[in-house]
């Protein structure tokens, strides 16, 4: 029987929809979030760290609701106030010009600040000084704050990798099924910021190497699974990717400029270079590929 809907790798059939209709009818007073939490428990839908896939489950039910397959209870959250991630709270940092060599800079402190009070500082700095601003990531993500001489000098953000990325998938040797099974072991560097008043030659590549070496362990501490490969986009109209090359990242190819939500196959944004960096030597084997030789 063909599925009625396919959502984030899960096939939904007519008997699943019948079950969901009865499930909702049995709890007429429950909110959408309460229903999704219960459903995660019934379906065993959990992240590797044991937390329920609550947002994912609500997304599935909402898509079925919008398609007319079921009726959800009215949403209890209203749009009178901004969503909590739509406005970044500004944290004031007084710029202190810093010019030095890497050796002169002194000790660097790299802190993973996800779910700590310093996370707000990283959000604020990225939103104010990165040319793309700050966008709250969906799914798993980590943030890093780098300080030297008692002041912040750099910020890094990593998040869950895009599900479809041709140059990466070809480089790894993934089939569609293998990619779906192992995509959680790849992380995407979404933001990289050296603060504009900091001038330290080779600092960018040094930090890329240092954080790449600890990224997997930090990810496992928060999300209970490691990372074997990391990737990022570079806009060649603005940057050359020199620091990535210096940190042994590899140019994997060029995007097609369509984005994840493109309604057609026509280019609708600028082309980006895709850089990648394996975090372990046998990354292909750990990502489910057994018959492609190392590049």
C-alpha positions in Angstrom: 0.0 0.0 0.0 1.4 3.4 -1.0 1.9 5.8 1.8 -0.5 8.8 2.1 2.4 11.0 3.2 6.1 10.8 3.7 7.5 13.1 6.4 11.1 13.4 7.4 11.8 9.8 6.3 8.7 8.3 7.9 5.9 6.8 5.7 2.4 7.5 6.9 -0.3 5.1 5.8 -4.1 5.2 5.9 -4.1 3.0 9.1 -1.7 5.4 10.8 -4.2 8.2 10.0 -7.1 6.2 11.4 -5.1 5.6 14.5 -4.2 9.3 14.9 -7.9 10.3 14.5 -8.9 8.0 17.3 -5.9 9.0 19.4 -7.0 12.7 19.2 -10.6 11.8 19.8 -9.7 10.0 23.0 -8.0 13.1 24.5 -10.4 16.0 23.5 -8.9 18.4 26.1 -5.2 17.8 25.3 -3.1 20.5 23.7 -1.2 19.8 20.5 2.0 19.6 22.4 0.6 17.1 24.9 -0.7 15.0 22.1 2.7 15.0 20.4 4.5 14.0 23.6 2.1 11.1 24.1 2.5 10.0 20.5 6.3 10.1 20.7 6.0 7.6 23.6 3.6 5.3 21.8 5.6 5.3 18.6 9.0 5.2 20.4 10.0 8.4 18.5 13.0 9.7 20.5 16.3 11.3 19.9 19.6 9.4 20.6 19.8 11.3 24.0 16.4 9.9 25.0 14.4 13.2 24.5 11.1 12.9 22.6 11.0 14.1 19.0 8.3 16.6 20.1 8.7 19.3 17.5 9.1 16.7 14.7 5.9 14.9 15.8 4.0 18.2 15.9 5.2 19.0 12.5 3.9 15.7 11.1 0.5 16.2 12.8 0.3 19.7 11.5 1.0 18.7 7.9 -1.7 16.0 8.1 -4.1 18.6 9.6 -3.4 21.1 6.8 -3.9 18.3 4.2 -7.3 17.5 5.6 -6.4 14.0 6.9 -7.2 14.8 10.5 -8.4 17.7 12.7 -6.1 19.0 15.5 -7.4 20.9 18.5 -7.1 24.7 18.2 -3.7 26.1 18.8 -3.3 27.5 22.3 -0.4 29.8 21.5 -1.3 33.2 20.0 0.8 35.5 17.9 0.3 38.5 20.2 3.9 38.4 21.4 7.1 37.7 19.3 8.2 34.1 19.3 11.0 33.6 21.8 13.6 33.1 19.1 12.5 35.8 16.7 14.1 38.6 18.7 17.7 38.4 19.9 18.4 40.0 23.3 21.2 42.4 22.9 24.2 41.9 25.2 26.4 45.0 25.3 30.1 44.4 24.5 32.5 47.3 24.5 34.8 46.8 21.5 38.5 46.7 22.5 40.7 46.8 19.5 43.1 43.8 19.5 46.0 43.4 17.0 48.6 40.7 17.7 50.3 37.7 16.2 48.9 34.3 17.3 51.9 33.7 19.5 51.5 37.1 21.1 47.8 36.7 21.7 48.3 34.4 24.7 46.1 31.6 25.9 42.7 31.1 24.1 39.7 29.7 25.9 37.1 27.9 23.8 33.8 27.2 25.6 30.8 25.3 24.3 28.0 27.5 25.6 24.8 25.7 24.4 22.3 25.7 27.3 24.5 28.0 29.4 24.1 31.7 30.3 26.8 32.6 27.8 24.6 31.4 24.9 22.9 34.7 24.8 26.2 36.5 24.3 27.0 34.4 21.2 23.5 35.0 19.8 23.9 38.8 20.3 27.4 39.0 18.8 26.5 36.9 15.8 23.3 38.9 15.2 25.1 42.2 15.4 28.3 41.5 13.6 27.8 38.5 11.2 26.7 39.6 7.7 23.9 36.9 7.8 22.8 37.8 11.3 21.5 35.2 13.8 18.9 32.6 12.9 17.9 30.1 15.6 18.7 26.7 14.2 16.2 23.8 14.1 17.3 20.5 15.6 20.5 19.7 17.3 23.1 22.5 17.6 26.1 23.8 19.5 27.6 27.2 20.0 31.1 28.2 20.9 32.5 31.3 22.4 36.3 32.1 22.1 37.9 34.5 24.5 41.4 35.9 24.9 42.8 38.4 27.4 39.5 38.4 29.1 37.4 39.4 26.1 35.4 37.6 23.4 37.1 37.4 20.1 35.2 34.8 18.1 31.9 32.8 17.9 31.1 29.6 16.1 27.7 27.9 15.5 27.1 24.3 14.4 23.7 22.7 13.7 22.1 19.6 12.1 23.3 19.1 8.5 21.0 19.7 5.5 19.3 16.4 4.5 20.1 16.8 0.8 23.5 18.2 -0.4 24.8 16.8 -3.6 28.5 17.5 -3.4 28.7 16.1 0.2 26.7 13.0 -0.6 28.8 12.2 -3.6 32.0 12.8 -1.7 31.0 10.4 1.1 29.5 7.9 -1.4 26.0 7.9 0.2 23.0 6.3 -1.3 19.6 7.9 -0.4 18.9 5.1 2.2 22.4 5.3 3.7 22.2 9.1 4.0 18.8 8.9 5.8 20.2 6.4 8.2 23.4 8.4 9.0 22.7 12.1 8.5 22.7 12.7 12.2 26.4 12.0 12.3 27.2 15.1 10.1 27.1 18.6 11.5 26.9 21.9 9.5 28.8 25.0 10.5 26.2 27.7 10.2 28.1 30.7 11.5 31.7 31.7 11.9 32.6 35.1 13.3 35.9 36.7 14.2 34.9 40.0 15.8 35.6 43.0 13.6 37.9 44.7 16.0 40.2 41.6 16.3 43.2 41.4 13.9 45.2 38.2 14.4 46.7 36.5 11.4 46.0 32.7 11.1 43.5 32.9 14.0 40.6 31.7 11.9 42.3 28.5 10.7 43.7 27.8 14.1 40.3 28.0 15.7 38.7 25.9 13.0 41.2 23.1 13.7 40.9 23.4 17.5 37.1 23.2 17.5 36.9 20.5 14.9 39.0 18.3 17.1 36.6 18.6 20.0 33.3 18.9 18.1 32.4 15.2 18.2 33.0 14.8 22.0 31.0 18.0 22.7 28.1 16.8 20.5 28.0 13.4 22.2 27.9 15.1 25.6 24.8 17.1 24.7 23.1 14.8 22.2 24.4 11.3 23.0 25.9 10.5 19.7 29.2 11.5 17.9 29.9 13.5 14.7 32.1 12.0 12.0 32.0 14.7 9.3 31.4 18.5 9.3 30.6 20.9 6.4 29.9 24.5 5.6 29.0 26.9 2.8 31.2 29.7 1.5 29.9 32.4 -0.8 32.7 32.8 -3.4 31.5 36.3 -4.2 32.5 37.4 -0.7 35.2 35.0 0.5 37.8 32.6 -0.8 37.6 30.0 1.9 41.3 30.4 2.6 41.0 29.7 6.3 39.1 26.4 5.6 41.8 25.2 3.2 44.5 26.1 5.8 42.6 24.0 8.4 42.6 21.0 6.0 38.9 21.3 5.0 38.3 20.1 1.4 36.3 21.8 -1.3 33.6 19.3 -2.2 31.8 21.2 -5.0 29.3 23.9 -5.7 25.6 24.1 -4.7 22.9 24.4 -7.4 21.5 27.6 -5.8 18.0 26.2 -5.1 17.8 26.0 -1.4 15.9 23.4 0.6 12.5 24.9 0.0 12.7 25.7 -3.7 9.3 25.1 -5.3 11.0 24.4 -8.7 14.4 23.3 -10.0 15.3 26.8 -11.0 18.2 28.6 -9.3 16.8 31.2 -6.8 19.9 32.2 -4.8 23.6 32.5 -5.2 25.8 29.5 -5.7 27.9 28.5 -2.7 31.1 26.5 -2.3 30.7 23.4 -0.1 33.7 22.6 2.2 33.9 19.5 4.3 36.2 18.1 6.9 36.2 14.4 8.2 36.6 14.2 11.9 37.8 10.6 11.9 40.0 8.7 9.3 37.4 6.0 8.6 34.5 8.5 8.3 33.0 6.7 5.3 32.8 3.4 7.1 31.2 5.0 10.1 28.7 6.8 7.9 27.6 3.5 6.4 29.7 3.4 3.2 31.8 0.2 2.8 32.8 0.1 -0.8 34.2 3.6 -1.7 38.0 4.1 -1.3 39.3 7.0 0.6 39.8 10.2 -1.5 
